[in-house]
Structures are given as C-alpha cells and as structure tokens.
Amino acid sequence: MRSGEVSVSTAPIGVFDSGVGGLSVWREIVRQLPHESTLYVADQAHIPYGPRPLDEVRRYAQGITRFLLDRGAKLIVVACNTASGAALHTLRATFPATPFVGMEPAVKPAAERTRTGVVGVIATPATFQGDLFPALVARFAATVDLRAQTCPGLVEAVESGALATPETEALLRHYLALMLVAGIDQLVLGCTHYPFLSATIAGIVGPEVGLIDPGPAVARQAGRLLAARGLASPRQRAGTHAFYTSAEPARLAAMARALVGYTGITRAARWAGDALVEV
C-alpha cells in the first residue's frame, strides 16, 4: 500500500436514503460496528421516493452508488425500503464487485412472533409494488392475516422533525385504526423513517403490539458480509463519519443531531443529470 493510501479494510461503509430515515439504520451500524467508518448520503432533493416511478428511483440509486464508490465505499447499505425494492437487483448487476445490503419489510419475524395470527405492515406505496413484497408474503406469511397500509405524510413529518405532534399522531391513528380493529399483535415498520416515530406509535397501539424495526438486522448483515469478504476494519480503531445531502447541509445537520446525535461535518452534493457531484 502506497503512503497516504487507505486500505480496503479501513475504507468506509456507504449508506444512503432519500432523507433522514436511513439514519435509523446508520445508528445501528455505528452501534454494532463502532470500528467502521461510514459515508451517508441523503437525497433530500428528491424526497420522498415512495410516490416516484420505480425507474426514476433506480437512476437515483445508481447515481448515489457511483458517488459512494468514487469515495472508496467498500460495502453499500441501501437504507431505504423503496430504493431497495426498486433498485437492489439492478445495483448488484451493475456493480458486481460491490457487496450490497438492502431493506425489506420484516414479514418473516412478524409471522414468527404473532400470537393472534394478524400482522400489520406500514410502508410507502412503492414498497408494496413489484414482486418483492408479494414474494415475502408467499414465502414467510402465507398462513398469516397480513394487513398492509400505505402512510402518506409520515416521511414528510419525520423530515420536518414533527415526531410527536398532534397532527402526526392523528395521521398515525388514522392509518392504524383498521389494523387494531383486526387484532394485529405485530407491526412491521416498512420504511426506515418510521422507527423515529416508534414512541408515538407505541402510545397508540399499546404494549400488546410488537414493533419490528429491521435496522439491527441490517447492521448485523453488513457486519457478516464484511467479515466474510475480509473487509472488516480493525476493531481497535474508531470509525469516522461524513454526511452528504443533495439539499441543504444545515437542514440535514440539524436533523442528524436531533435524531441520532451526529455532530460531524455535513457536506453538499448536487445532481448533474444522473450524476451526483460534491459541491
């Protein structure tokens, strides 16, 4: 290794989402793998991804992946259910040398844990589109009464910091009402923004309903892949972290500080066609 060159093992993990939702996964990566460095990209210029056409989300995901690889990312976590469903297969085919970890609604653990046989899943519209979600249900929850609900407005609530306002609580009560009547005892948080609403959700559904956040499992999978490929950083080192946003850095910095206690530098990147470019 030449002087000043960063070894592959100490290279960063790339993490991206349309906004701050992926921070719910990022905090688990940092908690479980404190020796690993990270690069986080929030594509806030295009938030929310949920209502967008899938081919558009794929283009954004490819542009962000190239941005992260140009900065040395050794593994990429697609910390967005919408982008994972739309683009994960394409990303793996386009960048075959790069290991990817994606998100999927945690239907399997919900089906395993349910006592009533009724499970709820809340997510964005795109998460329920395509083949991934029906395949998960057919594979792991064929005998479960699964209630799926899209939740317009919740991503925007988290992005604005409105985690426990009367308006956000009213939205949640509206979306969860029929699920509660049906008798759910497990609720899958199928968008990475939603774990930041866990306290408000728990207050609505009560202690008898388990909330399933896939973030810890995603961080474990990232650690397993790094170890299997010989890419894990030495455990005696402390990881470093850098954040990028395609919108205003001050906005991301304020939310990252409030949500996960991140106080490092936040940088700007801008879209130039299908390429993301650091400003």
N, C-alpha and C positions, 0 to 999 in steps of 0.2 A: 504494500500500500504506500503510495507516494505521500510525502509530507503535506499535511493540510487536507488530505482526502478523508472522507467519512466512510467507515467500514459499513458493509451491508447490515451487520448485526445492530449497529447503533443508529442506523437510518430510522426515520420516523414512520409511524403508522398514519396513513391518511384516513380522515373521517369526513364525510360530507352529508349534508341535508339541505333542504330548501330554506331552512331557517335555524331557529334555536332548538327545535325538537331533538335533533341529533345529540344535543348536549346531555340528554338523559342517558345515552349510550356512552358518550365520551367520558362522563364522570365514572361509569363503571369500569371502563378501560383503565383510567388513571388509578382507580381504587385497587383493582386487581393486579395491574401491571405497572406499578409506580416507577419501574426502571426503564420503561419505554417512553420515547418521545412521540409527540403527535403533531400533525398539521390538520387543522379543522377548517373546512370551507362551508360557509352558509350562503346559499344562492338566494339572498333576500330580494334581489331584483326581480325574481320570478315566483316568489311565494304567493299563494300556495300552489304546490304541484298537483294536488288532488284533483281539481277540475280540468286540468290540462290534457290535451291529446297525448296518448302514450308515446307516439313517435317524437313529439316535442320534448318530453321528459327524457327520452333516450339520448337526444342530441345534447341536452344539458349535462347528463350524466357522463357522456363521453368527453365533453369539453373539460369538465371538472377533473375527471380521471387523468387526462393528459397533463393538466395543471399540477396535480399532485405528483405524478410520476416525474415530471420535469424538476421537481424539488426533492427527488430522491425517495419518495414513499416506497416502502418495501412490502406493504400489505395495505389494502384499502377496505375500509368498512363503509358500506352503503347504509348509513344510519337513517334511512327513510324508507318506510314501507312502500310508498308509491313508486319511488325510483327503483327499489329492489324488484317489485313486481313488473315494472315496465322494462327495465334495462339490465338486470343482473346477468341473464343468459347472453345478451349481446356483449356486455363488458368482458365476460370470461372468454368469449370467442374472439373478440377484437384484441385483447391484451392477454394472451395465453400464458405468458411468463409471470403474470402478477396474480398472487392469491387474493381472492375477494371473500368478504363475509357480508352477507345481506340480511335483511329483515324479512320475517314472515309472521303473520298472525299466529300466536301461540295456542293454536287449536288443540294440539296433542296434550300438553299438560292440563289444559282446561277439561278435556274429555276424561282424562285420568283421575282428576280430583273431584269431579262433580258427584254430589250425592243425590240431587234431585233429578239429574238427567237433562237439565235445561241450562244451556250455556249462552252467554251473550258475547258478541264481538262488536266493538265500535271502531270505525275506521273511516278513511276518506273514500270517495266514490271509486277512485282508480284502484284501490286495494282490492275491491271486490270484482273488478273487471278481469278479463283474460282467463287463463287456465289455472293459475297458481292456487287461488283460494278454493275453487271447487275441488281441485285435486287434494288439497289438505283435508277438506271436509270428508271426501270419499275415503281417504286413507286412514284418518285417525278419529273421525267423529261420525261415522255412518249410523251409529245407534243412538246418537245424541240429538236432542231437540235444540238446534242451534238458531239463535235469533241474531241476525246481522242488522246493524244500524249505521247509516252514514250520519255525520255530525257537522254540517256546515257551520262555520263560525268559530269552532273551537280552536283551530290553528291560529286564527287571527287574534283570538282572546289571549292565547299564550304569548304570541309575538308582541302584543301590546302590554304584557305584564298583568293583565286582568285575570288573575288566577282564582280569586275568591270574591269577586264582585257579585252583587245581586243579579246582574244581567247574565254572567257566566253560569251561576247556579241555576237560574231559570232555564237556560238552554239545556243544561245537563239533565235537569228534572224532566224536561220535555222529551229528550232523546231516550232516557232510561225508563220512562213510565211503563211502557208496554212490556219491556223485559222483566221488570219487577212483578208486574201482574202475572206474567207467565211462570214466575218462580225460579228465575236464574239463581244459581249459587256460585257461579264463576263468571267473571267479566274480563275478557281479553282486551287489553289496551293496544289496539291495532294501528296506532300512529305514534311515532316517537315523541310528539308533543304532549300526548295525553298523560304520561307519568307525572308531569308537572302539575296536573290537576287532581292527583290522587287524593289529596286531603279533602277537597271539595266533593269528589266522587264518593269517597268513603262515608262522608257525612250523609249522603243521600241514600246509598244502598244499604248501609248498616254493616255490622260485624259479621253477619252470616254470609255475605258475598265476598269471595276472594278476588282480589285484583291481581291480574297477571301481567307483569312488566317483563318483556323479553330482553331488556338491556343487560342484566347479569349473564344470561346465557350467551349472548352475542360476544361479550367480553371474554368469556371462557373459551369460546370457539376461536377467537382471534389468538389467544394465548396458545391453544393447542396447535394451530396452524404454524405459528412462528416456531414453536419447539420442534415440530415435525420436519420443518424445512431448514432447520439450523439457522434461523433468522433472529432468534431471541437475543435481546440485549443483555449484557452482564448485569446480574442482579445487584451488584454493589454500586451501580451508578444511579443517579437521579435523572429521570426524564425531563426534557424541556418541551415547551408547547408554544405553538404560534397559531393565531386565528386569522382567517381572511373572510371578507364579505363582499358580495357584489353590490351592496347598497352602501349605507353609511357606517364607517367603522365605530363611531361613537355610539350608535344605536346598538350594535352587537356587543360592544364592550360593556355597556350598562346592563344589558340583559344577562350576559355571561356572568358578570359579577353578582347579580341578584340571584340567579338560578343555581349556579354551581361554584361561586366563589372565585372564578378566574379573574386575575388582576394583571395578566400579562399584556403584551402588545397585540393590538388588533389592526390588521392592515387592509387596504382596499384592493380589490381586483375588479376589472371591468370586462364586459363581453365585447369582443370584436368579431362579429359574425358568430361562428360556432366555437371560437377560441376564447378562453378566459385568460386575461393578461393582468399581471400585477401592475398597479399604478405607482 
